[in-house]
Amino acid sequence: MARSTKTSGHRRKDTFLERRKEDVRRFFGPKKKVQLWVVGQYRGHIEDAVAWDFQGLFSSKEKAIEACVGDHYFCGPVVLDRKLPAKVLVWEGAYYPRLSGGPVPTPKKIKLRRKKKTAPKKTGKAKRR
């Protein structure tokens, strides 16, 4: 009996690869967030932006704080392989260890009240065209 191996071969290959992927997932476990600490030195403002120099990347908060050798050095956490939006953000957890006792709290979101549009005041006279 001759069997057609064309379709069944692909199925066997696919199931083989799926089993290997499953084995790898089981061996390495779920993906864990890797948190690193960035250390920078504040340089000043340029137009509407803040200028700072990159001083290092560290695996722990303690090592990052040790690298902050002056008042203008700051550190902050980042998560590896996380994409951020292309807008200005408040860096949660970043602070100046030599100037403060801990991270600056994240500011609360402020709800802005919009002014209600008011209709123009009517005068008794009609507009001429």
C-alpha positions in Angstrom: 0.0 0.0 0.0 1.5 3.3 -1.1 0.5 6.3 1.0 0.6 9.8 -0.2 3.2 11.5 1.9 2.8 14.9 0.4 0.1 16.2 2.7 0.8 14.0 5.6 4.5 14.9 5.6 3.7 18.6 6.0 1.3 17.7 8.8 3.9 15.6 10.6 6.5 18.4 10.2 4.1 21.0 11.5 3.2 18.9 14.5 6.8 18.2 15.2 7.7 21.9 15.2 4.7 22.7 17.4 5.9 20.0 19.9 9.4 21.5 19.9 8.1 25.0 20.5 6.0 23.7 23.3 9.0 22.0 24.8 11.0 25.2 24.6 8.2 27.2 26.3 8.0 24.6 29.1 11.7 24.6 29.6 12.2 28.4 29.7 8.9 29.2 31.3 6.9 32.4 30.8 8.6 35.5 29.6 9.7 37.7 32.5 10.0 41.4 32.5 13.6 42.5 32.7 14.0 45.8 34.6 17.1 47.8 34.1 18.2 51.2 35.6 19.3 54.1 33.4 21.6 56.7 34.9 21.9 60.1 33.3 23.4 63.5 34.1 21.1 66.6 33.6 22.7 69.3 31.4 20.0 71.9 31.0 17.2 72.9 28.8 17.5 73.4 25.0 14.4 75.2 23.6 11.4 73.0 24.7 13.5 69.9 25.6 15.7 68.7 28.4 19.3 67.9 27.7 21.0 65.0 29.5 24.0 62.7 29.1 23.7 59.0 29.3 25.9 57.7 32.1 25.2 54.0 32.2 22.7 51.1 32.3 22.6 48.9 35.5 21.0 45.7 36.5 19.9 46.9 40.0 18.7 50.1 41.7 21.6 49.9 44.2 24.3 49.9 41.5 22.5 52.8 39.7 22.4 54.9 42.9 26.2 54.2 43.4 26.8 55.6 39.9 25.0 58.9 40.7 28.1 60.8 41.9 26.7 64.3 41.9 23.5 66.3 42.4 22.7 66.5 38.7 22.7 62.7 38.3 19.4 60.9 38.1 18.3 57.3 37.7 15.1 55.6 36.5 13.8 52.2 35.7 13.2 50.9 32.2 11.7 47.6 31.1 13.6 45.7 28.4 11.9 45.2 25.0 9.0 47.6 25.8 8.1 50.1 23.1 6.9 53.5 24.3 4.6 55.9 22.4 6.1 58.8 20.5 4.9 61.5 22.8 6.3 63.2 25.9 5.8 61.1 29.0 6.5 61.4 32.7 9.2 58.9 33.6 7.7 57.0 36.4 10.2 56.0 39.1 12.9 58.4 37.9 14.5 60.6 40.5 17.7 62.4 41.7 19.0 60.2 44.6 21.4 62.8 46.0 18.7 65.5 46.1 15.6 63.6 47.3 14.7 60.7 49.6 13.0 58.7 46.9 11.2 58.6 43.6 9.1 61.5 42.6 5.4 60.5 42.8 3.6 60.4 39.5 1.5 63.5 39.0 -2.3 62.9 39.0 -4.1 63.4 35.8 -5.8 66.8 35.7 -9.2 67.1 34.1 -9.4 70.3 32.2 -12.7 72.0 31.9 -13.5 73.3 28.6 -15.4 76.6 28.3 -18.8 76.2 27.0 -19.3 77.9 23.6 -21.8 80.7 23.9 -23.9 82.0 21.1 -23.1 85.5 20.1 -25.3 88.1 21.7 -28.2 89.1 19.6 -28.7 92.7 19.0 -32.0 93.9 17.8 -30.7 94.8 14.4 -30.3 92.2 11.6 -27.1 92.0 9.8 -26.9 93.5 6.3 -25.3 91.5 3.5 
